[in-house]
Amino acid sequence: MLTISVSIPGESVKEYNIFIGESFDDKQILSLLSAKKTMLIADNKAFEYHKGLLPSILQHSATYIVCDAEKSKNLHEIEKITTWAIENGFDRDAQVVSFGGGAVGDLAGFFASIYMRGVPFIQIPTTLLAQVDASVGGKTAVNACKAKNLIGSFCQPKAVVVHTKVLHSLPERELRSGMAEAMKMGVIASEELFVLTQKSLANGFTQMPDIVAQSVRLKMKIVRDDERDVGKRMWLNLGHTTAHAIESVTNYTSYLHGEAVAFGCIVSANVGHELGVCSNDTVKRVEDAFRHIIANLTFDHLVADDITTAMKYDKKRKGDEIRFIVPLQIGKVQVVDDIDLNIVRKTIEKLIAKYSNV
Ligand SMILES: O=C(O)C(=O)C[C@@H](O)[C@H](O)[C@H](O)COP(=O)(O)O
C-alpha cells in the first residue's frame, strides 16, 4: 500500500492521507474517523458491484443510495439526503463515507461540508476518474441550473482510500474517461505521465496504480500551494471551460465527464495555437493522445455558439472576462485572461466538424 501524506497550509493546517492499494481491510478505514455514526453515501452501481469491500462499514452505518449520479448532483438531492439523515438520527457526531465516482464524491463531500455546519468525510472513489482527480483536492459541489459545480465548498476529506482493484471491473468507456483526467494532468505538469497514459491506453490499461499515484501526487503539489483556486490551481481546469459548457448544454446526458474534458483539451491546444503560444507539434501530440478517448463519439449535434454562451457561467471568469487554460508544451500550461470568445467559437466549430466523423 502506498500512502501519500497531504499537508495544506492555511488558517488551520489540514493534514490527511491518501491510501492507494489493490484493496483494504475496511475496519482500518473506519478507524480513520472517530465519529460514532456513519452515513454511507453510495453510487447505486458501485454499491451493487463492490459492497463486498465494505463489510465493517456496512455493519456500522446507514446507507443512502444515489442513482444516476451526475443528474442527481443538485440541491434537490442535497435536501433529500438531509431529510434522510435527520430521519435516521444523524447529529454533529456523525461522519460521511462516500463510495462511488466523481459525481457522488462531489455530492457527498458537499453534503458533509454543510450538514450541521460540517461533519468529517472519507472519500472511497470507485472510478478511475475519481481516483486520479475528483476525490482529492477538496473541491465539493453540486450543479445549478445554468452550469456545472456552481454551488460548492472547499473542504478537504479526512482521508481518501483508493482501492485500485475496482478498476478491473470498470467498463472500457469509464476507464477511457478517467484516463482523460490523468492525461490532462500530464499535459499540465509531467511529460512522463502524459507518455505513460498514452502507453497504458494503447496496451489495454496497464500500470494503472502508477498512473493513479503520479496523478494524485502532481495534483496535490498544486493544491498545496493554492487550495482556494486563485492562482496555479486554475491550471487543473485545463479543458474544463469547454467541458463544463458541453456537459451543461447537453444536460449531462451525452458525454462522460472525461470525454468532455478530452474534447476540451483538444480545444485548448488549438486555441493556444491560434494565440501563437502552442506549437504545431504540441497541438498534434495533444490531439493524438486525446482523440483515442473520444474515438467512438460524435460531436455533430453540438452548436459552438451554445457552448461559448454557456462558458459565461464558468467560475474562473473575472467580471465579463473569460479565462482559458492553454498548453504551452507538454508539461506546461498558462492561464489566459480575457480570452477572445470569437477565437474559441471558431476553433470549436472547426473541431466539431473534424471530430464528427471519427
Ligand atoms: O481540482 C481542481 O481544481 C480542478 O479543477 C480539477 C478538475 O478536474 C475537476 O473536475 C474539478 O472538480 C473542477 O472544478 P471546477 O472549479 O471547475 O468546478
PDBQT file of the ligand as one rigid body, heavy atoms in Angstrom, charges set to zero:
ROOT
HETATM    1  O1  LIG A 401      -9.280  20.290  -8.580  1.00  0.00    +0.000 OA
HETATM    2  C1  LIG A 401      -9.351  21.224  -9.373  1.00  0.00    +0.000 C 
HETATM    3  O2  LIG A 401      -9.084  22.395  -9.067  1.00  0.00    +0.000 OA
HETATM    4  C2  LIG A 401      -9.764  21.003 -10.771  1.00  0.00    +0.000 C 
HETATM    5  O3  LIG A 401     -10.055  21.948 -11.495  1.00  0.00    +0.000 OA
HETATM    6  C3  LIG A 401      -9.818  19.592 -11.259  1.00  0.00    +0.000 C 
HETATM    7  C4  LIG A 401     -10.928  19.301 -12.220  1.00  0.00    +0.000 C 
HETATM    8  O4  LIG A 401     -10.509  18.210 -12.996  1.00  0.00    +0.000 OA
HETATM    9  C5  LIG A 401     -12.206  18.883 -11.504  1.00  0.00    +0.000 C 
HETATM   10  O5  LIG A 401     -13.145  18.387 -12.427  1.00  0.00    +0.000 OA
HETATM   11  C6  LIG A 401     -12.849  19.979 -10.688  1.00  0.00    +0.000 C 
HETATM   12  O6  LIG A 401     -13.877  19.477  -9.896  1.00  0.00    +0.000 OA
HETATM   13  C7  LIG A 401     -13.435  21.099 -11.494  1.00  0.00    +0.000 C 
HETATM   14  O7  LIG A 401     -13.567  22.184 -10.667  1.00  0.00    +0.000 OA
HETATM   15  P1  LIG A 401     -14.408  23.482 -11.021  1.00  0.00    +0.000 P 
HETATM   16  O8  LIG A 401     -13.891  24.508 -10.073  1.00  0.00    +0.000 OA
HETATM   17  O9  LIG A 401     -14.141  23.844 -12.443  1.00  0.00    +0.000 OA
HETATM   18  O10 LIG A 401     -15.817  23.146 -10.806  1.00  0.00    +0.000 OA
ENDROOT
TORSDOF 0
